[in-house]
Each structure stands twice: as structure tokens, then as C-alpha cells.
């Protein structure tokens, strides 16, 4: 919605009877749009209805965190810092959910590239254990010929 307002010419804004956007206001609105782009992209990635999206949750969180860190340097304002703090706090719940970790690890587009150190080791062990349990369940059903 903010973008649609910014796209309007000053004449069109005047025709609509809206107050004129001052240069500083326009710049502030443009900055807000730039700051919110990572959230828009992440939302579209995880809300798709044409395919599996659970595997996008972890990469989207990681990517958004990186972009927010870069924006903290670029904009150096409390708004970005507040977004960064709130995002990290709220996404911690999803970052630790096994379903999203496994979905991302098993997705051939991501595999375990996003994971490092002890997290990589733990996830690898978990995957091996799960595969062993699946194999143990399947074995009684395999008929010998």
C-alpha cells in the first residue's frame, strides 16, 4: 500500500484531496518500503500454494536475519533494531522446530548447506536415527523370495 502511494504523481495526490508528501516524508516512506522487503519476500516464500513450503522456513529466517543485520548498518535507526530484536525473538520458536529443520535438511535445494558446527552434527545424527527407525519398521514387511 505504501508503494502504491509513492507511485502516485504529486498532481494525482492533489486531485485526490490528500495532503502533499514532503520530500522528507517521501524518503521516510521509501526507507520503510526498503526495510520491509525481506519480510514480504519471506512471507511469499512460505505461503505458497503451489508446492511444499515448510523447507523454506529456516532459510527464510536466516536470510531475513542477514538482511536485517545489513540494514542495521545502512539505516542505523531504532526501527530496524526493534524489528531485528522482535524478529529474532519470534522466530526462535520456528528455528528450533524439528519439522522445519528436517524439511529443510531433506529438501534437495538446501540439504545441510545452511547448517554448521554442532547444529550440523546434531541434525545429521537425528536424520540417521530416523532413517534407522524407518528401516526397522519396514523390514518385517519385506518378503523374502
C-alpha positions in Angstrom: 0.0 0.0 0.0 2.8 2.4 0.8 4.4 1.7 -2.6 1.1 2.5 -4.4 1.1 5.9 -2.7 4.7 6.5 -3.6 3.9 5.7 -7.2 1.3 8.4 -7.5 2.3 11.7 -9.0 2.0 14.8 -7.0 -0.8 16.0 -9.3 -2.8 12.8 -8.7 -2.3 13.1 -4.9 -3.6 16.7 -5.1 -6.6 15.6 -7.3 -7.5 13.1 -4.6 -7.5 15.8 -2.0 -4.7 14.2 0.0 -2.0 16.3 1.7 1.2 16.7 -0.3 4.0 14.4 0.7 7.0 16.4 1.8 10.4 15.3 0.5 11.4 14.1 3.9 8.1 12.2 4.3 8.6 10.6 0.8 12.1 9.5 1.8 10.9 8.0 5.1 8.2 6.1 3.3 10.7 4.8 0.7 13.0 3.7 3.5 10.2 1.8 5.3 9.4 0.1 2.0 13.0 -1.0 1.6 13.2 -2.2 5.2 10.0 -4.3 4.8 11.1 -6.0 1.5 12.7 -9.0 3.3 9.6 -9.7 5.2 7.5 -9.5 2.1 9.8 -12.0 0.3 9.8 -14.4 3.2 6.1 -14.2 3.5 5.6 -15.1 -0.2 8.1 -17.9 0.1 6.4 -19.7 3.0 2.8 -19.0 2.0 3.0 -20.7 -1.5 0.1 -22.9 -2.5 1.8 -24.5 -5.5 4.3 -26.6 -3.6 5.9 -27.6 -0.3 6.9 -24.5 1.7 7.9 -26.0 5.1 11.5 -26.3 3.9 11.7 -22.6 3.2 11.1 -21.6 6.8 14.6 -22.0 8.1 16.3 -20.4 5.0 13.9 -17.5 5.1 14.6 -16.9 8.8 18.3 -17.0 8.2 18.1 -14.8 5.1 15.9 -12.2 6.8 18.2 -12.1 9.8 21.2 -11.4 7.5 19.3 -8.7 5.6 18.2 -7.0 8.9 21.8 -7.0 10.1 22.8 -5.3 6.9 20.0 -2.8 7.2 21.1 -2.0 10.8 24.4 -0.8 9.3 22.7 1.1 6.4 19.8 2.8 8.3 21.2 2.9 11.9 17.8 3.6 13.4 15.7 2.3 16.3 13.0 1.0 13.9 15.4 -1.5 12.3 16.9 -2.5 15.6 13.4 -3.1 17.1 12.5 -5.2 14.0 15.7 -7.2 14.3 15.1 -7.9 18.0 11.5 -8.8 17.6 12.1 -11.0 14.6 14.9 -12.9 16.4 12.7 -13.4 19.4 9.6 -14.5 17.5 11.4 -16.8 15.0 13.4 -18.7 17.7 10.3 -20.8 18.1 10.3 -21.9 14.5 14.1 -22.2 14.2 14.1 -25.0 16.8 11.0 -26.9 15.5 12.1 -30.3 14.3 9.6 -30.4 11.4 11.2 -27.3 9.8 14.7 -28.4 10.4 14.1 -31.8 8.9 12.1 -30.4 6.0 14.9 -28.0 5.1 17.6 -30.7 5.5 15.7 -33.1 3.3 14.9 -30.6 0.6 17.5 -31.1 -2.2 17.7 -27.3 -2.8 19.0 -26.7 0.7 20.3 -30.0 2.1 22.5 -29.2 5.1 24.3 -26.2 3.5 22.6 -23.8 5.9 23.8 -25.7 9.0 27.2 -25.6 10.7 29.1 -26.9 13.7 27.3 -28.7 16.5 23.9 -28.0 14.8 25.1 -29.8 11.7 26.3 -32.8 13.8 23.1 -33.0 15.8 20.9 -32.8 12.8 22.9 -35.4 11.0 22.7 -37.8 13.9 18.9 -37.2 14.2 18.5 -37.9 10.5 20.5 -41.2 10.8 18.4 -42.3 13.8 15.1 -41.6 12.0 16.3 -43.5 8.9 17.3 -46.4 11.1 13.8 -46.4 12.7 12.1 -46.3 9.3 14.3 -49.2 8.1 13.5 -51.2 11.2 9.8 -50.8 10.7 9.9 -51.7 7.0 12.0 -54.9 7.5 9.2 -57.1 8.8 7.1 -56.2 5.7 9.8 -57.1 3.2 9.1 -60.6 1.8 12.0 -62.8 1.0 11.9 -64.5 -2.3 
